[in-house]
Amino acid sequence: MQLSPFIRSTRYASFVAPLLLWTACQGPTTPAGPAFGAEDLRTANRKLLEVAMVDGFSPPVAARVYVYPHLAHYGTLRLFRPNELEPVLPLIHDAPDLSTINTDGADAELTALLAFCRIGRTVVFSEFELDGLADVFLAKAKAHGIPEIGIQASVRTAEAVADAFAPWMKSDGYVTTRTLDRFTSSKEPGHWVETSPDYTTALEPHWQKIRPMMIPNAAFDTVPPMPPYSTDPGSAFHAMVKEVYDGAMNLTDSTRMIALYWDDNPNISSHRGHMVTQEHRISPPGHWLNIVSTHSRAQQSDLHTTTKAYTWCALAMYDGVIACWNEKFRTDLVRPITYVQELIDPDWNTVIQTPPFPEYPSGHSVTSAAAASVLTAIYGDDQPFTDSTEVLFGMGPRHFLSFHDAGWEVSMSRFYGGIHYMKSIEEGNRQGRRIGDLVVATINQE
């Protein structure tokens, strides 16, 4: 039996990995233990990353794509194991109450995975991929010897979870933001304008209207003002831009590799004359969820710890993007590439493409620091790990002494890449840490 292809063109990369498929001709066996464990959840997460990448979701939308399926898995599993997972859904704004859902006869692990798939199909374009994954889990359940009555009970319970999630998801503001006016750059000095090479209009200018999960509101953490805009070579603003320019002009092999490794641009455009091609890669939130996969596997984390790591990270990154985007469009700050090309060096270009939205603060810094804070709380400080996410894209694995070590490298990668001022990196990292810590403290009721 062959899996459906995930690669839509020869330029698309995929996280496709072999999956063991159980066929209907296999007779039931006596279960020797739970049919499903942490590796099955990692398989589900991997599929979601693949679909999000191939469907070409932007980082904000990808954060939304990731959080709901993982919340469904976590909340469903907790229905069966309330003493083994901290309550999360009751702490989230307007989240559904699953406590009245009937779980009689259902298998806990199978139901949670089916809920993941059912919610996952509602937030992606390629719904059939999540349907196919659900079929794989159902076949495995049958092969493992879960009786048909238990399988059907699991399906019904998962559907009940999905029904409870549906109105809550629809009310988060996402659909409304699809209908709002696009952002018009002001063309006033110091404000953001569309950047080369694509001069794309601003991405998700209304994301601050999306309902957050745990932060009180989108504007709860504001960043301090930047130096006043000035073209004077002696001004603080000019010096801030010049720092980016000088840094990008004096990269070492190591710093250039760091910039490329953490680029995580889900839609890279390549220009050859009049032809433009698009390459889809993983987004920053997806990169960190893949780190959860590799680290939880290396640590042999059980299912409860693994779903906790995925879900809490997804929550922190989702809220982090909302807070970050609020500040980006509130400050509406010019990108380094615009200032440099107009006032310092018209032939200068960045190592990586400048994303199409205002500069301050750094979104990569926010999401990465938020995820690093959560993982530090779960696995501990000074936890060495290896990230191999970018091996797929031709780069070797990178080793880190801790999650915050990796989070800071992500932040600095945006400076090396020439797309962020140092203060934007520092404030983004600070904001992300605060949000990650808030998520952990809220769940732990500290």
C-alpha positions in Angstrom: 0.0 0.0 0.0 1.4 3.4 -1.0 1.0 6.7 0.7 -0.3 9.7 -1.3 2.5 12.0 -2.4 3.1 15.2 -0.4 5.3 16.9 -3.0 3.4 19.1 -5.3 6.4 20.0 -7.5 10.0 19.1 -7.8 10.9 22.2 -5.8 8.8 21.2 -2.8 10.5 19.4 0.0 8.6 17.0 2.3 9.0 15.4 5.7 7.7 12.2 4.1 8.8 9.2 6.2 7.7 5.6 5.8 4.7 4.6 7.8 3.8 1.1 8.7 0.4 0.3 7.2 -1.8 -2.5 8.6 -4.0 -4.2 6.0 -7.5 -5.4 6.5 -6.5 -9.0 5.8 -4.6 -9.1 9.1 -6.7 -10.8 11.7 -7.2 -9.3 15.2 -4.6 -10.2 17.8 -4.8 -10.1 21.6 -3.5 -6.6 22.7 -0.2 -6.8 24.6 -0.6 -3.2 25.8 -1.7 0.1 24.4 -1.9 0.1 20.6 -0.7 3.7 20.4 2.0 5.7 22.0 4.2 8.8 21.7 5.6 7.7 18.3 2.1 7.7 16.9 1.6 11.3 18.0 4.9 12.2 16.5 3.6 10.7 13.2 0.5 12.8 13.5 2.5 15.9 14.1 4.8 15.1 11.2 1.9 14.7 8.9 0.5 18.1 10.0 3.9 19.8 9.4 4.0 18.2 5.9 0.6 19.4 5.0 1.1 22.9 6.4 4.3 23.2 4.4 2.9 21.9 1.1 -0.2 24.0 1.5 2.0 27.0 1.8 0.7 28.6 5.1 2.3 31.7 6.4 3.8 31.6 9.9 0.8 33.2 11.6 -1.6 30.9 9.9 0.7 27.9 10.5 0.7 28.6 14.2 -3.1 28.4 14.1 -3.0 25.2 12.0 -0.8 23.6 14.7 -2.5 24.6 17.9 -6.0 23.3 17.4 -5.2 19.7 16.5 -2.7 19.4 19.4 -5.2 21.0 21.8 -7.8 18.4 20.6 -5.4 15.6 21.2 -4.4 16.8 24.7 -7.9 17.6 25.8 -9.2 14.3 24.5 -6.5 12.3 26.2 -7.2 14.2 29.5 -10.8 13.0 29.3 -9.5 9.5 30.0 -6.5 10.4 32.1 -7.4 13.5 34.2 -4.8 12.8 36.8 -1.9 12.5 34.3 -2.3 15.8 32.5 -2.7 19.3 33.8 -6.0 21.0 32.8 -5.5 23.3 29.8 -8.7 23.9 28.0 -10.5 25.4 31.1 -7.7 28.0 31.2 -8.2 29.1 27.5 -10.5 31.9 26.4 -13.9 30.6 25.6 -12.6 27.0 25.1 -15.2 24.2 24.9 -16.0 22.1 27.9 -15.3 18.4 27.0 -16.2 17.0 30.4 -19.7 15.9 29.5 -18.5 13.9 26.4 -19.3 10.2 26.8 -16.1 8.1 26.6 -17.7 4.7 27.4 -16.0 1.9 25.5 -13.6 4.1 23.7 -9.8 3.7 23.5 -8.1 6.7 25.0 -5.1 6.9 22.7 -7.0 6.1 19.5 -9.7 8.6 20.3 -7.1 11.3 20.9 -5.4 10.6 17.6 -8.7 10.6 15.7 -9.6 13.9 17.3 -6.3 15.3 16.1 -7.0 14.2 12.6 -10.6 15.4 12.6 -9.6 18.9 13.8 -6.5 18.9 11.6 -8.6 18.4 8.4 -10.6 21.5 9.2 -7.6 23.9 9.3 -5.7 22.8 6.2 -6.4 22.7 2.4 -5.4 19.1 1.9 -8.0 17.5 4.1 -7.6 14.1 2.5 -4.1 13.8 4.0 -5.5 13.9 7.5 -8.4 11.6 6.5 -5.8 9.1 5.2 -3.9 9.3 8.5 -7.0 8.6 10.4 -7.5 5.5 8.2 -4.0 4.4 9.1 -4.7 4.7 12.8 -8.0 2.8 12.5 -6.3 0.0 10.6 -3.6 -0.2 13.2 -6.3 -0.4 16.0 -7.9 -3.3 14.2 -4.6 -5.1 13.6 -3.7 -4.7 17.3 -6.9 -6.3 18.4 -9.1 -3.5 19.6 -12.6 -4.8 19.1 -14.9 -3.2 16.5 -17.2 -1.9 19.2 -14.2 -0.1 20.9 -13.1 1.3 17.5 -16.6 2.7 16.8 -16.9 4.1 20.3 -13.5 5.9 19.7 -14.8 7.3 16.4 -17.9 8.6 18.1 -16.0 10.2 21.0 -13.6 11.9 18.6 -16.5 13.2 16.5 -18.0 14.6 19.7 -14.8 16.4 20.5 -14.7 17.8 17.0 -18.3 19.0 17.3 -17.4 20.8 20.6 -14.4 22.4 19.0 -16.1 23.6 15.8 -18.1 26.6 17.0 -15.2 27.8 19.2 -12.7 27.6 16.3 -15.1 29.4 13.9 -15.4 32.3 16.4 -11.7 33.0 16.8 -11.7 35.8 14.2 -9.8 34.0 11.5 -12.7 33.9 9.0 -13.4 37.6 9.6 -9.8 38.6 8.9 -10.0 37.0 5.5 -12.5 39.6 4.5 -10.8 42.8 5.8 -9.0 45.4 3.8 -5.4 44.8 3.0 -2.8 47.0 4.6 -1.7 50.1 2.7 1.8 51.3 3.4 1.9 54.9 4.2 5.1 55.8 2.3 5.9 58.2 5.1 9.6 58.2 6.1 10.4 55.6 8.8 7.4 53.5 8.1 7.3 50.1 6.5 7.0 49.8 2.7 6.9 46.8 0.5 10.4 45.3 0.0 12.3 43.6 -2.9 12.3 41.2 -4.6 8.5 40.7 -4.7 7.2 43.9 -3.2 4.4 41.9 -1.6 1.7 43.6 0.4 1.8 43.2 4.1 1.1 39.8 5.5 -1.7 39.3 8.0 -2.2 42.9 9.0 -5.2 42.1 11.1 -3.8 39.1 13.0 -4.0 41.1 16.3 -7.8 40.6 15.9 -7.4 36.8 16.3 -8.6 35.6 19.7 -5.6 34.6 21.9 -5.5 31.5 24.0 -3.9 32.5 27.3 -2.5 36.0 27.0 -5.2 38.5 28.1 -5.2 40.4 24.8 -3.1 41.1 21.8 -1.7 44.3 23.3 -0.8 43.0 26.7 3.0 43.3 26.1 4.2 46.4 24.2 7.7 47.0 23.1 9.6 50.2 23.9 10.0 52.8 21.1 12.9 52.7 18.7 15.2 55.7 18.3 13.4 58.4 16.4 13.7 58.0 12.6 16.4 60.0 11.1 18.6 60.1 7.9 21.3 62.0 9.7 24.5 59.9 9.6 25.1 61.0 13.2 21.8 59.9 14.5 21.0 56.8 16.7 18.6 55.5 14.0 21.3 55.6 11.3 23.7 53.9 13.6 21.2 51.2 14.3 20.8 50.5 10.6 24.5 50.7 9.9 25.0 48.1 12.5 22.9 45.7 10.5 24.6 46.7 7.3 28.1 46.2 8.7 27.2 42.9 10.3 25.7 41.5 7.0 28.8 42.7 5.1 31.2 40.9 7.4 29.6 37.5 7.9 31.8 34.5 8.7 31.0 31.1 7.3 29.5 30.3 10.7 27.2 33.3 10.9 26.1 32.9 7.3 25.1 29.3 8.0 23.2 30.3 11.0 21.2 32.9 9.0 20.4 30.3 6.3 19.7 27.5 8.8 17.0 29.4 10.7 15.5 31.2 7.6 12.3 29.0 7.8 10.7 31.0 5.1 7.6 29.0 4.1 7.4 30.7 0.7 10.8 31.4 -0.9 10.7 33.1 -4.3 13.4 32.7 -6.9 13.6 35.2 -9.8 15.1 34.2 -13.2 14.4 37.0 -15.6 10.6 37.2 -15.8 10.0 33.8 -14.3 9.3 33.4 -10.6 9.2 30.1 -8.8 8.1 29.4 -5.2 9.7 26.9 -2.9 7.8 25.8 0.2 9.7 25.1 3.4 8.8 24.8 7.1 7.7 27.8 9.1 9.3 28.9 12.4 6.5 27.3 14.6 6.7 24.1 12.6 10.5 24.0 13.1 10.1 24.1 16.8 7.4 21.4 16.8 9.8 19.3 14.9 12.4 19.9 17.6 9.7 18.6 20.1 9.5 15.5 18.0 13.3 14.8 17.9 13.9 15.7 21.5 10.9 13.7 22.9 12.1 10.7 20.9 15.7 11.1 22.1 14.4 11.4 25.7 12.0 8.4 25.2 9.2 10.6 26.5 6.0 8.9 27.3 2.7 9.9 25.5 1.6 12.3 28.2 4.9 14.2 28.3 5.0 14.3 24.5 1.5 15.7 24.1 2.3 18.2 26.8 5.4 19.4 25.0 3.6 19.8 21.7 0.5 21.4 23.0 2.1 23.9 25.4 4.6 24.9 22.8 1.9 25.4 20.2 -0.1 27.5 22.6 2.9 29.7 23.4 3.8 30.2 19.8 0.2 30.9 18.8 -0.2 33.6 21.4 3.3 34.9 20.7 2.5 35.5 17.0 -0.7 37.5 18.0 1.3 39.7 20.4 4.1 40.1 18.0 1.9 41.0 15.0 0.1 43.6 17.2 3.4 45.3 17.9 4.6 45.0 14.3 1.6 46.9 12.9 1.4 49.3 15.8 5.0 50.4 15.4 4.9 50.1 11.5 8.7 50.4 11.3 10.8 50.5 8.1 12.9 47.4 7.3 16.8 47.7 7.1 16.8 46.8 3.4 14.7 49.9 2.6 16.8 52.3 4.5 20.1 50.9 3.3 19.2 50.8 -0.3 17.8 54.3 -0.3 20.5 56.0 1.9 23.6 53.8 2.3 24.2 51.3 -0.5 21.7 50.9 -3.4 23.3 47.6 -4.5 23.1 46.0 -1.0 20.9 42.9 -0.5 20.2 40.7 2.4 21.4 37.2 2.9 17.8 35.9 3.2 14.6 37.4 1.8 13.0 40.1 4.0 9.5 39.0 5.0 6.6 41.2 3.9 5.5 42.9 7.1 6.8 45.6 9.4 10.0 45.1 11.3 9.6 45.5 15.0 9.8 43.1 16.9 11.3 40.0 15.4 8.7 37.3 14.9 11.3 34.5 14.8 12.6 35.7 18.1 9.2 35.8 19.7 8.1 32.3 18.6 11.4 30.7 19.3 11.9 32.2 22.8 8.3 31.2 23.7 8.8 27.6 22.6 12.2 27.5 24.3 10.7 28.7 27.6 8.0 26.0 27.5 10.5 23.2 26.7 12.8 24.4 29.4 9.9 24.2 31.9 9.1 20.6 30.8 12.5 19.1 30.2 14.8 21.4 32.4 17.4 24.0 31.9 20.8 23.2 30.3 19.2 20.4 28.3 21.5 19.6 25.4 19.8 18.6 22.2 20.4 18.2 18.5 18.2 19.7 15.8 18.2 18.0 12.4 15.2 19.8 10.9 17.2 21.4 8.1 18.9 18.2 7.0 16.1 17.9 4.5 17.1 21.1 2.9 20.8 20.3 2.6 22.2 21.6 5.9 23.7 19.5 8.7 22.3 19.1 12.2 23.1 21.7 14.8 23.8 21.0 18.5 22.7 23.2 21.4 23.4 23.3 25.1 19.9 24.3 26.0 16.6 25.4 24.4 17.3 29.0 25.2 20.7 28.6 23.6 18.9 27.6 20.4 16.2 30.3 20.9 18.9 33.0 21.1 20.7 31.7 18.0 17.4 31.9 16.1 17.1 35.6 17.2 20.7 36.4 16.1 20.1 34.6 12.8 17.8 37.5 11.8 20.5 40.0 12.5 23.0 38.0 10.5 20.5 37.7 7.7 20.2 41.5 7.5 16.5 41.7 8.1 16.2 42.9 11.8 17.8 45.6 14.0 19.4 44.3 17.1 16.8 45.9 19.4 14.1 44.1 17.5 15.8 40.9 18.2 16.4 41.6 21.8 12.8 42.8 22.4 11.3 39.9 20.4 13.3 37.4 22.5 12.1 39.1 25.7 8.5 39.1 24.6 8.6 35.5 23.6 10.1 34.4 26.9 7.4 36.3 28.8 4.7 34.7 26.8 6.2 31.2 27.2 6.6 31.7 30.9 3.0 33.0 31.2 1.6 29.9 29.5 3.6 27.6 31.8 2.6 29.6 34.9 -1.1 29.7 33.9 -1.2 26.0 33.4 0.7 25.2 36.6 -1.5 27.8 38.4 1.6 29.5 39.8 
